[in-house]
């Protein structure tokens, strides 16, 4: 197994301030498909011995210098060794072509992080958890269903990316006709891309923001397109995914065996989030006809929007103490 040589930025270029309670360094690891992933490792200062570890990723279209890094650094301040990684094909991670997504490969990215953490000298391999934000919340639960090494999973403000691609927001496009229209357009784009020799980008968060934009689009703009969360490597802050990047999501649903997850899972969502139905339904599906419900929890944050759980929003609503306590109890 060989790893691609990645060009990593050594300067602190995060959207959040550096903590004086943790040590930080860049690391790389490879997934089962041979793609080399880039990550930031955060280690609590002054702590020795074998630590519990957490791998963090998301949101969908973000990079580790944004939300996932904030979660990772904050949890490291609470005593965990953490890594925030860029998924395959994005950010500083490897993988060609760029800006593609895959329900299989992106689920595998979490397990690859577990591989890496399991062999670190200062990590207890029996105490590894994962945390996914937004679209990677769904991927994290999907990984927990497949990977028995994962002892605790948090999904924050989660999306089921396969559901939203196949059925539209709020399942408003859940019909054979609508899915056919999407597939026909995406397959026509494949021909266009093949002829041109390059993949056309779909565009990140809309800019300029239309006056009649839905409230959640305004929330995305306020995060990804302003100094609050903008980053030069973030897909959502810039040109977005390839137009064909999510084609396979229409045909390959995740979370099919979530009710067989034996390890602990905490789903956190804001009640004002347009995406809250993903979290509620994922919890219902995970606990339906399941023998393993005692360690499953759905936490709804009053008044919180989808992006409030990216960086806390103005009221700092991310329940870090609750999340840390959940990992302490289950790792």
C-alpha positions in Angstrom: 0.0 0.0 0.0 1.5 3.3 -1.1 0.3 6.8 -0.4 0.1 9.7 -2.8 2.4 12.6 -2.0 0.0 15.4 -1.1 0.8 19.1 -1.0 -0.4 20.3 2.4 -0.7 23.8 3.7 1.3 24.2 6.9 0.0 27.6 7.9 -3.1 28.0 10.1 -5.8 28.8 7.6 -8.9 27.7 9.5 -12.1 29.7 9.9 -11.8 29.4 13.7 -9.0 30.5 16.1 -6.2 28.1 17.1 -6.6 26.7 20.6 -3.7 26.9 23.1 -5.1 23.8 24.8 -4.3 21.4 21.9 -1.4 20.4 19.7 -2.0 20.4 16.0 -0.3 18.7 13.0 -1.1 17.5 9.5 -1.4 13.8 8.8 -2.3 11.6 5.8 -3.8 8.1 5.5 -5.2 6.1 2.6 -8.6 4.4 2.1 -9.4 1.0 0.8 -9.5 2.3 -2.8 -5.9 3.7 -2.6 -6.9 7.3 -2.2 -4.8 9.3 0.1 -6.7 11.6 2.6 -5.4 14.7 4.3 -6.3 15.5 7.9 -5.6 17.8 10.8 -4.8 15.9 14.0 -5.6 17.6 17.3 -4.1 16.2 20.5 -4.9 17.6 24.0 -1.9 19.2 25.6 -0.4 17.6 28.7 -2.2 14.3 28.3 -0.3 11.0 28.0 -1.2 7.3 27.6 -3.7 5.7 25.3 -6.5 8.2 24.3 -10.0 7.8 23.0 -10.1 9.0 19.4 -12.7 10.6 17.1 -12.6 11.1 13.3 -14.7 14.1 12.1 -15.9 15.0 8.6 -18.3 17.3 6.9 -20.4 19.2 5.9 -21.1 18.0 2.4 -19.0 20.4 0.2 -17.0 21.8 3.1 -13.3 21.3 4.0 -11.6 20.4 7.3 -10.6 24.0 7.8 -14.3 24.8 8.4 -16.8 23.0 10.7 -15.2 19.6 11.1 -12.0 21.2 12.3 -13.9 23.3 14.8 -15.6 20.2 16.2 -12.3 18.2 16.2 -10.3 20.9 18.0 -13.1 21.5 20.6 -13.3 17.8 21.4 -9.6 17.6 21.7 -9.8 20.4 24.3 -12.0 18.0 26.2 -9.4 15.2 26.2 -9.9 13.2 22.9 -7.4 12.7 20.2 -9.2 13.8 17.0 -8.7 14.1 13.3 -10.7 16.3 10.9 -10.3 15.0 7.3 -11.1 16.1 3.8 -13.1 13.4 2.0 -11.8 11.8 -1.2 -11.6 14.1 -4.2 -11.9 17.3 -2.2 -9.8 19.8 -0.2 -6.2 18.7 0.3 -7.1 15.0 -0.1 -6.2 13.0 -3.2 -8.5 11.3 -5.7 -9.1 12.0 -9.4 -11.2 13.5 -10.9 -11.7 16.3 -8.5 -15.0 17.2 -6.8 -16.8 13.8 -7.2 -18.8 12.2 -4.4 -19.7 8.5 -3.8 -21.9 6.9 -1.2 -19.6 4.0 -1.1 -16.2 5.8 -1.2 -17.2 8.5 1.2 -18.5 6.0 3.7 -15.2 4.2 3.3 -13.4 7.4 4.1 -14.6 7.1 7.7 -13.4 3.6 8.0 -10.1 4.6 6.6 -9.8 7.1 9.4 -10.5 4.3 11.8 -7.7 2.3 10.2 -5.3 5.2 10.8 -6.4 5.9 14.3 -6.2 2.2 15.3 -2.5 2.0 14.7 -1.5 5.2 16.5 0.7 4.7 19.6 -1.3 7.1 21.7 -4.8 5.8 20.7 -6.8 3.0 22.3 -8.0 1.0 19.3 -11.0 -0.2 21.2 -12.1 3.4 21.9 -12.7 5.0 18.5 -15.7 7.1 17.4 -16.7 9.1 14.4 -18.6 12.4 13.9 -20.3 13.5 10.7 -21.8 16.9 10.0 -24.5 17.6 7.4 -24.2 15.1 4.5 -21.4 13.4 6.4 -23.8 12.7 9.3 -25.6 10.3 7.0 -22.3 8.8 5.9 -21.2 8.4 9.5 -24.3 6.4 10.4 -23.8 4.4 7.3 -20.2 3.7 8.3 -21.4 2.7 11.8 -23.7 0.1 10.2 -20.8 -1.5 8.4 -17.8 -1.0 10.7 -17.9 -2.9 14.0 -14.8 -1.1 15.2 -16.7 2.2 15.5 -17.9 2.3 19.1 -19.8 5.7 19.1 -21.2 7.9 16.4 -22.5 11.4 16.4 -24.5 12.8 13.4 -24.9 16.6 13.6 -27.5 18.5 11.5 -27.4 15.5 9.2 -28.5 15.0 5.6 -29.3 11.7 3.9 -27.7 12.7 0.6 -29.1 9.7 -1.2 -32.6 10.6 -0.1 -32.4 14.2 -1.1 -30.8 13.4 -4.5 -33.4 10.7 -5.3 -36.5 12.4 -3.8 -35.7 16.1 -3.6 -36.2 18.3 -0.5 -39.0 17.1 1.7 -39.5 14.2 -0.8 -41.2 16.7 -3.1 -39.8 15.0 -6.2 -40.4 11.4 -5.1 -41.7 10.0 -8.4 -40.4 7.8 -11.2 -40.9 10.8 -13.6 -38.9 13.2 -11.6 -36.0 10.7 -11.1 -36.0 10.0 -14.8 -35.7 13.7 -15.6 -32.7 14.0 -13.3 -31.0 10.9 -14.6 -31.6 12.0 -18.2 -30.1 15.4 -17.6 -27.1 14.0 -15.7 -26.4 11.4 -18.4 -26.6 14.1 -21.1 -24.0 16.0 -19.0 -21.7 13.0 -19.0 -21.6 13.1 -22.8 -21.0 16.9 -22.7 -18.1 16.4 -20.2 -16.6 13.6 -22.2 -16.6 15.6 -25.4 -15.0 18.6 -23.7 -12.5 16.6 -21.8 -13.3 18.2 -18.4 -16.0 18.1 -15.8 -18.3 21.0 -15.6 -18.9 22.4 -12.1 -22.4 22.8 -10.7 -21.7 26.0 -8.8 -21.5 26.4 -5.0 -23.8 28.4 -2.9 -25.6 30.9 -5.1 -24.0 34.3 -5.3 -25.3 36.9 -5.5 -28.1 35.9 -3.2 -31.6 36.3 -4.8 -34.1 38.3 -2.7 -36.5 35.4 -2.9 -34.0 32.7 -1.9 -35.4 30.1 0.6 -34.4 30.8 4.2 -32.0 27.8 4.3 -30.2 29.1 1.2 -29.8 32.4 3.0 -28.3 30.5 5.9 -25.9 28.7 3.6 -24.9 32.0 2.1 -24.3 33.6 5.5 -21.9 30.8 6.3 -20.1 29.8 3.1 -20.0 33.2 1.4 -19.0 35.5 4.3 -15.9 35.7 6.5 -17.8 33.6 9.0 -17.1 30.4 7.1 -15.6 31.1 3.6 -12.6 29.1 2.7 -10.8 29.0 -0.6 -10.8 25.2 -0.9 -14.4 24.8 0.1 -16.6 23.6 -2.8 -19.7 25.3 -1.4 -17.8 28.6 -1.0 -16.7 28.4 -4.6 -17.5 26.5 -7.7 -19.2 23.5 -6.1 -19.3 19.8 -7.0 -19.1 18.4 -10.6 -22.5 18.4 -12.1 -22.4 14.6 -12.3 -20.7 14.3 -8.9 -23.8 12.9 -7.1 -25.3 10.8 -9.9 -24.8 7.5 -8.1 -26.6 8.9 -5.0 -29.9 8.6 -6.9 -29.6 4.9 -7.3 -27.7 3.7 -4.2 -29.4 4.5 -0.9 -27.5 4.5 2.3 -28.7 3.6 5.8 -30.3 0.4 4.7 -29.3 -1.5 7.9 -29.1 1.3 10.4 -31.4 -0.6 12.8 -28.7 -3.3 13.1 -26.2 -0.8 14.6 -25.1 -2.2 18.0 -22.9 0.7 18.9 -24.0 4.0 20.4 -25.4 6.8 18.1 -26.4 10.3 18.9 -28.2 12.4 16.3 -28.2 16.2 17.0 -30.5 18.6 15.1 -32.0 22.0 15.4 -35.7 22.3 15.3 -35.5 25.3 12.9 -33.3 23.4 10.5 -34.9 22.7 7.1 -33.0 19.4 7.3 -34.5 18.3 10.7 -36.7 15.7 9.1 -33.6 13.8 8.0 -32.4 13.4 11.6 -35.8 12.5 13.0 -36.5 9.9 10.3 -32.9 8.5 10.6 -33.5 8.0 14.3 -36.9 6.4 13.7 -35.5 4.0 11.2 -32.5 3.2 13.3 -34.7 2.3 16.3 -37.6 0.6 14.4 -37.6 -3.2 15.0 -34.2 -2.9 16.6 -32.7 -4.8 19.5 -30.2 -2.1 20.1 -32.2 1.0 21.1 -30.9 1.7 24.6 -27.7 3.5 23.3 -29.5 5.5 20.6 -30.5 9.2 21.2 -32.0 12.0 19.2 -31.3 15.5 20.6 -33.3 18.4 19.2 -31.8 21.9 19.9 -34.6 24.5 20.2 -34.3 27.5 17.9 -31.3 26.2 16.0 -31.1 26.3 12.2 -29.1 23.9 10.0 -26.0 26.1 9.9 -26.1 27.1 13.6 -24.7 23.6 14.2 -21.8 24.3 11.8 -20.1 26.8 14.0 -22.6 27.5 16.8 -24.2 30.5 15.3 -24.6 33.7 17.2 -25.9 31.8 20.3 -23.2 29.1 20.3 -25.7 26.3 20.3 -23.5 23.3 19.5 -23.9 21.1 22.6 -20.2 20.2 22.9 -20.5 19.2 26.6 -23.3 16.8 25.7 -21.3 15.4 22.7 -18.2 15.0 24.8 -20.2 13.3 27.6 -21.7 10.9 25.0 -18.2 9.9 23.8 -16.9 9.5 27.3 -19.8 7.2 28.2 -19.5 5.1 25.1 -15.8 4.9 24.2 
